[in-house]
Amino acid sequence: GLASTDTMNEVISYTYIGTAIGAINAGTYTINMEYTASTKANNYNIVINGSQLKINPKAITLVWDNVTSFEYDGNEHNIRVKDIIGAVDGESSALLSSFTYNENQVNAGSYTMTASFTNGNYVVTDGSSSCRFKITQKTLLISTANKEKTYDGSVFSGFTYNVTGLATTDTFDQMYL
């Protein structure tokens, strides 16, 4: 320590140096000093112990679309993050546009949509980085038509049916595949 009659400014003039100077983004940075010694510095064995500045990522919560169920229609479906809680003012829209998602889904079933991003200044810690949704089965009604014939000794072969509820992207012939 300094002698009670000395002050730090009398012994050395110093400047902070290192990667921590001007650091904004999450990460670990060095803090150090460089100094110019005065004549009083000759009375001291000056040792500079550097340190670190750690800027931690900010925790955010992702808010997903409210729609979590779709009826099968043959088209791709997904859900997306619509808002971010906890982002630094002015950064939400850029962060929203940086998300990547797993594949869109077409067929009936339950799915998990996951949002990922590479901005190291933020971290999702509350489990909101994914959201479940489902595509429900569409009701397909196949009705046979009533038929009538007079007995003629032959097998009737004029059966017909009507299909309702088929998705516009599908054809009834595809159902046999």
C-alpha positions in Angstrom: 0.0 0.0 0.0 0.9 3.6 -0.2 2.7 5.4 2.7 0.2 7.6 4.6 2.0 10.7 3.3 1.7 9.7 -0.4 -1.2 9.7 -2.8 -1.6 7.5 -5.9 -1.4 10.6 -8.2 1.9 11.7 -6.5 3.5 8.3 -7.2 2.2 7.4 -10.7 0.0 8.7 -13.4 -2.0 5.9 -14.9 -4.4 5.0 -17.7 -6.6 2.0 -18.0 -5.9 -0.2 -21.0 -7.0 -3.5 -22.3 -9.9 -4.9 -24.4 -12.4 -3.8 -21.7 -12.0 -0.2 -22.8 -15.1 0.6 -24.9 -16.5 -3.0 -24.6 -20.3 -3.2 -25.2 -21.1 -6.7 -26.3 -21.3 -9.8 -24.1 -17.9 -11.4 -23.6 -14.8 -11.4 -21.4 -12.3 -8.6 -21.7 -9.0 -7.7 -20.1 -8.5 -4.7 -17.7 -5.0 -3.4 -17.2 -3.1 -0.2 -16.4 -0.1 1.5 -17.9 1.6 4.1 -15.8 4.3 6.7 -15.8 6.3 6.8 -12.5 7.2 9.9 -10.6 10.3 10.2 -8.5 8.3 9.0 -5.5 7.7 5.8 -7.4 11.3 4.8 -6.7 10.2 4.1 -3.1 7.8 1.4 -4.3 8.0 -2.0 -6.0 5.0 -1.4 -8.4 3.2 -4.5 -9.5 0.1 -4.2 -11.7 -2.4 -7.0 -11.3 -4.7 -7.1 -14.3 -8.3 -8.3 -14.1 -11.2 -9.0 -16.4 -14.5 -7.5 -17.2 -17.2 -10.1 -18.0 -20.3 -8.8 -19.8 -23.0 -11.5 -19.5 -25.7 -12.0 -22.1 -29.0 -10.5 -21.3 -31.9 -13.0 -20.6 -34.9 -12.6 -22.9 -38.2 -14.3 -23.2 -39.7 -15.1 -26.6 -43.4 -14.6 -27.2 -44.8 -16.9 -29.9 -47.8 -16.5 -32.2 -51.1 -17.3 -30.4 -52.2 -19.7 -33.1 -51.1 -23.2 -32.1 -53.5 -25.3 -34.1 -54.2 -25.6 -37.8 -56.6 -27.9 -39.6 -54.9 -29.9 -42.4 -55.2 -28.1 -45.7 -52.2 -29.4 -47.6 -50.3 -26.2 -47.1 -47.1 -25.5 -45.0 -47.7 -24.2 -41.5 -45.5 -22.8 -38.8 -45.6 -20.5 -35.8 -43.1 -17.6 -35.3 -41.8 -15.4 -32.5 -43.9 -12.3 -32.5 -42.3 -10.4 -29.6 -39.3 -10.4 -27.3 -39.4 -9.4 -23.7 -36.3 -8.0 -22.1 -34.3 -6.9 -25.2 -32.4 -3.6 -25.0 -34.5 -0.8 -26.4 -34.3 -0.5 -30.1 -32.9 -4.0 -30.7 -36.1 -6.1 -30.8 -36.9 -5.8 -34.5 -33.4 -6.6 -35.6 -33.3 -9.6 -33.2 -36.7 -10.8 -34.5 -35.5 -10.8 -38.1 -32.4 -12.7 -37.2 -34.2 -15.9 -36.0 -34.0 -19.1 -37.9 -36.6 -21.8 -37.5 -36.8 -25.5 -38.2 -38.9 -26.7 -41.1 -42.5 -25.8 -41.8 -44.9 -28.7 -41.5 -47.7 -29.9 -43.8 -49.1 -33.2 -42.5 -51.4 -33.7 -39.5 -49.5 -34.2 -36.3 -47.9 -32.5 -33.3 -44.7 -30.4 -33.9 -42.2 -28.3 -32.0 -41.0 -25.1 -33.6 -37.7 -23.9 -32.4 -36.2 -20.4 -32.9 -32.5 -20.0 -32.9 -30.2 -17.0 -33.2 -26.5 -16.2 -33.1 -26.6 -12.8 -31.2 -24.3 -13.5 -28.3 -25.7 -10.5 -26.3 -28.8 -12.4 -25.5 -29.8 -15.8 -24.1 -33.1 -17.5 -23.7 -33.1 -19.1 -20.2 -36.8 -19.7 -19.5 -37.5 -22.4 -22.1 -39.3 -20.1 -24.5 -37.0 -20.8 -27.4 -39.4 -23.5 -28.7 -43.2 -23.8 -28.9 -45.5 -26.7 -29.8 -48.2 -26.6 -32.4 -50.4 -29.1 -34.1 -52.0 -29.7 -37.5 -55.3 -31.5 -36.9 -56.9 -34.0 -39.2 -59.4 -32.6 -41.7 -62.7 -34.6 -41.9 -63.0 -36.3 -45.2 -66.5 -37.5 -45.9 -67.0 -40.1 -48.7 -70.7 -40.8 -49.4 -71.9 -43.5 -51.7 -74.9 -42.6 -53.8 -78.1 -44.4 -53.5 -78.8 -46.4 -56.7 -81.7 -48.3 -58.1 -82.2 -50.7 -61.0 -84.7 -53.2 -62.3 -83.7 -56.8 -62.2 -82.1 -57.8 -65.5 -79.9 -60.7 -64.6 -76.7 -58.7 -64.6 -74.4 -57.4 -62.0 -74.9 -53.7 -61.2 -71.7 -51.7 -61.9 -72.8 -48.1 -61.8 -71.7 -47.3 -58.2 -70.7 -43.7 -57.5 -69.6 -41.7 -54.5 -69.3 -38.1 -53.5 -66.2 -36.6 -51.6 -66.4 -33.6 -49.4 -63.8 -32.0 -47.2 -60.8 -32.8 -49.4 -58.0 -30.2 -49.1 -57.6 -28.2 -52.3 -54.0 -29.4 -52.6 -55.0 -33.1 -52.7 -56.9 -35.3 -55.1 -59.0 -38.3 -54.1 -56.7 -40.5 -56.3 -53.7 -39.5 -54.0 -55.5 -41.2 -51.1 -54.7 -44.6 -52.6 -50.9 -44.0 -52.7 
